[in-house]
């Protein structure tokens, strides 16, 4: 499979995206579960958009299907063809350098928006980083992840206590760590907070890491454009003091603020969000140390 993956990397990006469109439409057509997931997520987001005086496109479900296919078929170009994106400019790259110059490290937050798999590659051109990782559910995808996702400047760390300790060491040494802030964490590693007006189990780890180390946080998004991709970096200016976060109510408020920023990013490019992701599912229970306890050590 790895050899076939490398062969696909030779195709033009337009061809890969065309294949992805067919894949996404096929999944939408033949998977009732996917159709329900997309419809439910978009309907919930529509409520949040209306509250802001906005409205999502009526054909968003079809666009969501196309782009979910792109997420898969773009991977050969992202992982195996750095020449496709080596000259890509980063909007906000100077701000990232300024944040790292403080020597407090940097916590990069990349939602399931656009070509989020490309973000670590682009950052690693200038700054080595560590990203948190959970094994794929499908064995074939896990083989590809292990073969192509890591690189000499990207370290994959497990989503458990040892990975969190690695994050703390990296930040204290002035390094970069990356997280998917809209990923449902394991039970005990987050809290419930509104996401488009519905309760979603939300990770608090990025904020706990920032509180512990003083590291700044930044939103990083790689949007798809006809010629390829465009990346932007923006510091997250917190509307509260991290040191003031103590009680469960404080952390719930902080998680809600994080979700609100993610919502704004999604509404700016709704066709590029991964609407097939089950954001409102119950968290899994796993025998790992809770993130809060590990960060507090």
Secondary structure, 3 states (H helix, E strand, C coil): CHHHHHHHCCCCHHHHHHHHHHHHHHHHHHCHHHHHHHHHHHHHHHHHHHHCCCCCCCCHHHHHHHHHHHHHHCHHHHHHCHHHCCCCCEECHHHHHHHHCCCCCEEEECCCEECHHHHHHHHHCCCCEEEEECCCCCHHHHHHHHHHHCECCEEEEECCHHHHHHHHHHHHCCCEEEECCCCCCCCCCEEEEEECCEEEEEECHHHHHHHHHCCEEEEEEEEEECCEEEEEEEECCCCCCHHHCCCHHHHHHHHHHHHHHHHHHHHHCHHHECCCCCCCCCCCCCCCCCHHHHHHC
